[in-house]
Structures are given as structure tokens and as C-alpha cells.
């Protein structure tokens, strides 16, 4: 959004720190310098390198939650890990159902 009379602020976003272990494409927005466009004074400086441990842990948990730290490969890993419980449950139910039907046939309880 461009500065105007109702919003006289200009924000410059960027990535100042060296790459961290858990850094996403959205991390660049954490470095910010804001200027008042009327008189040119700096109204805010936000430097990720000086954030508290709690803020850093909060940011890392968000990056891990959305899986946005290892590019497309990381998202593929998240997809496989996320689908694994469903696949295991379905194949487990299939194996269990086959075993129940087989035992039923052996005992003569089911006709197939």
C-alpha cells in the first residue's frame, strides 16, 4: 500500500540476518524499517536478530507448523508424513478385516 494522507508511513522490508536453520520465505518481513513520509523520520526499526527467545521460538513453531522451511522438498516430506497415519489405518483395517473373514470361513461361520 502506498503512503497517503491517512497512512503517512512507508515500510521497507528485507532480510538482514544470515540464513537460519528454520527460515521461511515469510521471514524477510520480520526485518522492517518504517518511515514517516511527511518529515522522513524513522518511526520503527524491527530487527529479527534482536528478538527475544520467546519470539524466536514462536516464529519457528509457526514455520514448522506450515512446513515452509525446506522448500518444495520439505512440503513433500510433510505430505508423506501427514498421510502416513491415514494409510496405516486403512491398510490395518483391511488386514484385520481379511483376518476376521478368514477365521470366520475356517470356523464355518461365514459363507463366501
N, CA, C and O of each residue as an XYZ file, in Angstrom:
448
protein
N       0.849     -1.170      0.000
C       0.000      0.000      0.000
C       0.895      1.234      0.000
O       1.871      1.296      0.748
N       0.574      2.187     -0.814
C       1.356      3.415     -0.907
C       0.959      4.376      0.199
O      -0.208      4.436      0.587
N       1.920      5.124      0.705
C       1.581      6.108      1.733
C       0.671      7.194      1.171
O       0.768      7.566      0.002
N      -0.214      7.691      2.028
C      -1.098      8.785      1.657
C      -1.388      9.602      2.908
O      -0.776      9.377      3.952
N      -2.315     10.545      2.810
C      -2.603     11.418      3.941
C      -3.134     10.646      5.143
O      -2.818     10.984      6.284
N      -3.932      9.619      4.900
C      -4.482      8.850      6.020
C      -3.492      7.819      6.556
O      -3.637      7.364      7.690
N      -2.489      7.444      5.763
C      -1.475      6.474      6.185
C      -0.092      6.984      5.764
O       0.450      6.536      4.753
N       0.478      7.916      6.531
C       1.750      8.519      6.109
C       2.963      7.699      6.529
O       3.911      8.241      7.097
N       2.940      6.418      6.258
C       4.044      5.547      6.658
C       4.543      4.758      5.462
O       3.750      4.260      4.662
N       5.859      4.646      5.343
C       6.490      3.854      4.299
C       7.299      2.772      4.997
O       8.140      3.081      5.842
N       7.062      1.514      4.663
C       7.793      0.401      5.261
C       8.724     -0.218      4.240
O       8.343     -0.464      3.096
N       9.948     -0.465      4.671
C      10.930     -1.137      3.844
C      11.207     -2.477      4.512
O      11.658     -2.523      5.656
N      10.939     -3.564      3.802
C      11.106     -4.912      4.335
C      12.310     -5.553      3.689
O      12.642     -5.264      2.539
N      12.973     -6.437      4.443
C      14.117     -7.118      3.859
C      14.673     -8.173      4.777
O      14.195     -8.355      5.897
N      15.684     -8.868      4.303
C      16.334     -9.921      5.067
C      17.757     -9.475      5.355
O      18.579     -9.389      4.444
N      18.054     -9.189      6.625
C      19.358     -8.680      7.014
C      20.262     -9.748      7.605
O      21.480     -9.710      7.432
N      19.662    -10.694      8.299
C      20.454    -11.680      9.029
C      20.897    -12.812      8.109
O      20.261    -13.063      7.085
N      21.987    -13.499      8.466
C      22.352    -14.700      7.706
C      21.256    -15.751      7.834
O      20.476    -15.739      8.787
N      21.209    -16.638      6.883
C      20.158    -17.664      6.861
C      20.214    -18.527      8.109
O      21.278    -18.998      8.510
N      19.056    -18.725      8.715
C      18.937    -19.546      9.906
C      18.527    -20.960      9.526
O      18.186    -21.237      8.376
N      18.566    -21.844     10.504
C      18.153    -23.225     10.277
C      16.689    -23.287      9.860
O      16.343    -23.961      8.890
N      15.839    -22.590     10.585
C      14.409    -22.575     10.276
C      14.030    -21.189      9.782
O      13.703    -20.307     10.575
N      14.075    -21.006      8.499
C      13.722    -19.723      7.911
C      12.825    -19.964      6.714
O      13.114    -20.806      5.864
N      11.749    -19.225      6.657
C      10.832    -19.392      5.540
C      10.893    -18.171      4.632
O      11.605    -17.204      4.903
N      10.144    -18.242      3.570
C      10.069    -17.102      2.652
C       9.426    -15.901      3.328
O       9.639    -14.761      2.914
N       8.642    -16.154      4.363
C       7.959    -15.080      5.079
C       8.855    -14.407      6.110
O       8.461    -13.389      6.680
N      10.043    -14.939      6.369
C      10.931    -14.381      7.385
C      11.461    -13.007      7.005
O      11.818    -12.226      7.887
N      11.521    -12.696      5.735
C      12.049    -11.397      5.314
C      11.208    -10.249      5.843
O      11.718     -9.143      6.022
N       9.933    -10.491      6.095
C       9.067     -9.431      6.592
C       9.352     -9.098      8.045
O       8.799     -8.130      8.567
N      10.194     -9.867      8.709
C      10.492     -9.593     10.104
C      11.535     -8.502     10.268
O      11.683     -7.966     11.367
N      12.260     -8.156      9.221
C      13.171     -7.025      9.231
C      12.431     -5.868      8.588
O      12.016     -5.938      7.431
N      12.275     -4.804      9.356
C      11.441     -3.728      8.828
C      11.947     -2.385      9.348
O      12.303     -2.247     10.519
N      11.970     -1.424      8.473
C      12.230     -0.038      8.845
C      11.055      0.773      8.317
O      10.729      0.717      7.131
N      10.426      1.522      9.208
C       9.274      2.340      8.819
C       9.645      3.814      8.901
O      10.319      4.255      9.831
N       9.190      4.560      7.906
C       9.473      5.994      7.825
C       8.166      6.773      7.777
O       7.170      6.309      7.222
N       8.187      7.957      8.362
C       7.091      8.901      8.196
C       7.367      9.649      6.900
O       8.409     10.293      6.777
N       6.457      9.580      5.927
C       6.710     10.170      4.615
C       6.605     11.686      4.628
O       7.067     12.346      3.697
N       6.011     12.239      5.661
C       5.869     13.692      5.720
C       7.202     14.352      6.055
O       7.628     15.274      5.358
N       7.869     13.886      7.123
C       9.121     14.523      7.519
C      10.348     13.620      7.373
O      11.466     14.071      7.623
N      10.167     12.356      6.974
C      11.287     11.459      6.720
C      11.901     10.836      7.953
O      12.957     10.210      7.860
N      11.273     10.988      9.099
C      11.835     10.399     10.317
C      11.541      8.904     10.372
O      10.542      8.426      9.835
N      12.430      8.188     11.029
C      12.259      6.749     11.222
C      11.271      6.550     12.365
O      11.488      7.052     13.468
N      10.202      5.828     12.111
C       9.192      5.596     13.143
C       9.327      4.229     13.803
O       8.860      4.039     14.926
N       9.961      3.271     13.119
C      10.116      1.935     13.696
C      11.281      1.224     13.015
O      11.461      1.303     11.799
N      12.059      0.534     13.826
C      13.094     -0.359     13.309
C      12.857     -1.705     13.968
O      12.874     -1.819     15.194
N      12.639     -2.710     13.156
C      12.423     -4.058     13.675
C      13.502     -4.967     13.103
O      13.572     -5.190     11.894
N      14.330     -5.480     13.982
C      15.461     -6.311     13.582
C      15.298     -7.686     14.210
O      15.338     -7.825     15.432
N      15.118     -8.683     13.389
C      14.911    -10.053     13.858
C      16.089    -10.565     14.684
O      15.909    -11.409     15.563
N      17.270    -10.070     14.412
C      18.453    -10.532     15.141
C      18.416    -10.147     16.605
O      19.161    -10.710     17.407
N      17.573     -9.204     16.970
C      17.482     -8.750     18.356
C      16.186     -9.188     19.036
O      15.841     -8.659     20.093
N      15.477    -10.125     18.462
C      14.216    -10.558     19.065
C      14.487    -11.482     20.244
O      15.557    -12.080     20.354
N      13.505    -11.585     21.111
C      13.650    -12.406     22.312
C      13.600    -13.892     21.951
O      13.209    -14.267     20.846
N      14.003    -14.721     22.905
C      13.983    -16.166     22.694
C      12.545    -16.642     22.479
O      12.293    -17.499     21.633
N      11.611    -16.089     23.239
C      10.210    -16.464     23.081
C       9.667    -16.130     21.705
O       8.938    -16.923     21.110
N      10.022    -14.955     21.199
C       9.578    -14.563     19.854
C      10.179    -15.477     18.800
O       9.511    -15.846     17.835
N      11.432    -15.838     18.984
C      12.090    -16.723     18.017
C      11.444    -18.111     18.036
O      11.197    -18.691     16.979
N      11.167    -18.649     19.234
C      10.514    -19.960     19.327
C       9.114    -19.920     18.724
O       8.683    -20.864     18.061
N       8.412    -18.818     18.961
C       7.076    -18.664     18.381
C       7.144    -18.652     16.857
O       6.328    -19.293     16.195
N       8.108    -17.931     16.299
C       8.268    -17.879     14.839
C       8.643    -19.244     14.286
O       8.111    -19.661     13.257
N       9.553    -19.947     14.956
C       9.969    -21.274     14.493
C       8.806    -22.263     14.550
O       8.660    -23.093     13.653
N       7.980    -22.185     15.591
C       6.847    -23.114     15.666
C       5.872    -22.861     14.524
O       5.287    -23.805     13.993
N       5.688    -21.596     14.138
C       4.820    -21.289     13.006
C       5.412    -21.835     11.700
O       4.698    -22.411     10.879
N       6.716    -21.649     11.518
C       7.373    -22.138     10.301
C       7.270    -23.656     10.227
O       7.010    -24.207      9.157
N       7.473    -24.339     11.355
C       7.323    -25.804     11.372
C       5.879    -26.209     11.125
O       5.621    -27.196     10.436
N       4.941    -25.459     11.678
C       3.521    -25.788     11.533
C       3.087    -25.748     10.070
O       2.368    -26.638      9.615
N       3.512    -24.736      9.339
C       3.083    -24.622      7.945
C       4.018    -25.344      6.985
O       3.721    -25.438      5.794
N       5.151    -25.860      7.485
C       6.067    -26.625      6.637
C       6.761    -25.789      5.582
O       7.006    -26.263      4.473
N       7.077    -24.556      5.916
C       7.631    -23.636      4.928
C       9.095    -23.313      5.218
O       9.488    -22.146      5.195
N       9.901    -24.332      5.489
C      11.299    -24.071      5.808
C      12.261    -24.817      4.905
O      13.450    -24.499      4.894
N      11.803    -25.776      4.164
C      12.711    -26.578      3.344
C      12.258    -26.623      1.890
O      12.587    -27.561      1.164
N      11.517    -25.632      1.471
C      11.090    -25.562      0.077
C      10.101    -26.654     -0.294
O       9.377    -27.170      0.557
N      10.082    -26.995     -1.558
C       9.156    -27.989     -2.069
C       9.448    -29.377     -1.499
O       8.521    -30.145     -1.243
N      10.726    -29.703     -1.300
C      11.087    -30.998     -0.709
C      10.485    -31.135      0.687
O       9.926    -32.179      1.023
N      10.597    -30.091      1.497
C      10.046    -30.120      2.852
C       8.540    -30.286      2.849
O       7.989    -31.001      3.686
N       7.873    -29.631      1.916
C       6.418    -29.782      1.825
C       6.047    -31.195      1.393
O       5.031    -31.731      1.837
N       6.868    -31.808      0.524
C       6.628    -33.204      0.139
C       6.793    -34.147      1.318
O       6.014    -35.086      1.485
N       7.806    -33.897      2.135
C       8.007    -34.710      3.345
C       6.811    -34.547      4.274
O       6.315    -35.533      4.819
N       6.341    -33.312      4.461
C       5.169    -33.075      5.302
C       3.945    -33.804      4.750
O       3.148    -34.338      5.521
N       3.790    -33.831      3.443
C       2.667    -34.523      2.833
C       2.714    -36.016      3.143
O       1.712    -36.602      3.552
N       3.878    -36.626      2.946
C       4.023    -38.064      3.200
C       3.799    -38.375      4.679
O       3.076    -39.313      5.015
N       4.413    -37.597      5.554
C       4.262    -37.829      6.995
C       2.807    -37.588      7.422
O       2.292    -38.289      8.292
N       2.159    -36.612      6.817
C       0.768    -36.328      7.159
C      -0.203    -37.402      6.678
O      -1.202    -37.676      7.344
N       0.078    -38.006      5.537
C      -0.799    -39.050      5.005
C      -0.516    -40.427      5.603
O      -1.361    -41.318      5.521
N       0.649    -40.611      6.196
C       1.041    -41.924      6.724
C       0.037    -42.485      7.732
O      -0.314    -43.658      7.604
N      -0.452    -41.732      8.725
C      -1.422    -42.309      9.664
C      -2.703    -42.799      8.983
O      -3.248    -43.838      9.357
N      -3.179    -42.058      7.992
C      -4.394    -42.471      7.283
C      -4.152    -43.764      6.509
O      -4.971    -44.682      6.550
N      -3.038    -43.829      5.813
C      -2.709    -45.036      5.038
C      -2.537    -46.227      5.975
O      -3.031    -47.318      5.688
N      -1.847    -46.027      7.083
C      -1.655    -47.124      8.037
C      -2.983    -47.594      8.624
O      -3.201    -48.795      8.785
N      -3.874    -46.650      8.943
C      -5.180    -47.035      9.483
C      -5.996    -47.815      8.464
O      -6.614    -48.822      8.809
N      -6.007    -47.366      7.220
C      -6.780    -48.061      6.186
C      -6.214    -49.446      5.882
O      -6.967    -50.414      5.780
N      -4.897    -49.547      5.738
C      -4.319    -50.867      5.466
C      -4.467    -51.781      6.669
O      -4.667    -52.985      6.508
N      -4.370    -51.229      7.876
C      -4.586    -52.042      9.079
C      -6.005    -52.583      9.146
O      -6.216    -53.743      9.497
N      -6.984    -51.736      8.807
C      -8.380    -52.188      8.793
C      -8.592    -53.258      7.729
O      -9.326    -54.219      7.961
N      -7.966    -53.107      6.575
C      -8.075    -54.104      5.510
C      -7.490    -55.450      5.955
O      -8.111    -56.494      5.756
N      -6.296    -55.423      6.557
C      -5.663    -56.664      7.028
C      -6.506    -57.305      8.131
O      -6.700    -58.521      8.141
N      -7.004    -56.485      9.059
C      -7.836    -57.016     10.140
C      -9.120    -57.635      9.580
O      -9.527    -58.714     10.010
N      -9.759    -56.951      8.619
C     -10.988    -57.483      8.020
C     -10.738    -58.790      7.287
O     -11.558    -59.706      7.367
N      -9.630    -58.895      6.580
C      -9.295    -60.133      5.882
C      -9.076    -61.269      6.883
O      -9.492    -62.402      6.641
N      -8.428    -60.965      8.000
C      -8.181    -61.990      9.010
C      -9.497    -62.447      9.649
O      -9.682    -63.640      9.890
N     -10.393    -61.529      9.920
C     -11.689    -61.882     10.515
C     -12.486    -62.742      9.543
O     -13.098    -63.728      9.955
N     -12.490    -62.387      8.255
C     -13.219    -63.200      7.273
C     -12.604    -64.594      7.149
O     -13.322    -65.589      7.043
N     -11.276    -64.660      7.164
C     -10.608    -65.950      7.051
C     -10.934    -66.829      8.258
O     -11.220    -68.015      8.095
N     -10.895    -66.272      9.449
C     -11.233    -67.061     10.651
C     -12.698    -67.498     10.632
O     -13.037    -68.597     11.071
N     -13.553    -66.623     10.118
C     -14.965    -66.982     10.024
C     -15.186    -68.143      9.062
O     -15.988    -69.032      9.349
N     -14.501    -68.154      7.942
C     -14.613    -69.252      6.995
C     -14.070    -70.538      7.592
O     -14.651    -71.608      7.414
N     -12.929    -70.428      8.318
C     -12.346    -71.624      8.924
C     -13.287    -72.235      9.956
O     -13.342    -73.456     10.102
N     -14.014    -71.406     10.660
C     -14.947    -71.898     11.677
C     -16.320    -72.238     11.082
O     -17.167    -72.828     11.752
N     -16.518    -71.870      9.856
C     -17.812    -72.148      9.207
C     -18.869    -71.146      9.537
O     -20.047    -71.384      9.268
N     -18.491    -70.021     10.117
C     -19.476    -69.012     10.488
C     -19.889    -68.126      9.324
O     -21.009    -67.615      9.291
N     -18.990    -67.946      8.377
C     -19.294    -67.089      7.232
C     -19.251    -67.914      5.960
O     -18.430    -68.822      5.824
N     -20.104    -67.605      5.063
C     -20.094    -68.306      3.784
C     -19.656    -67.346      2.696
O     -20.246    -66.280      2.520
N     -18.633    -67.724      1.978
C     -18.171    -66.907      0.864
C     -17.755    -67.789     -0.267
O     -17.330    -67.294     -1.312
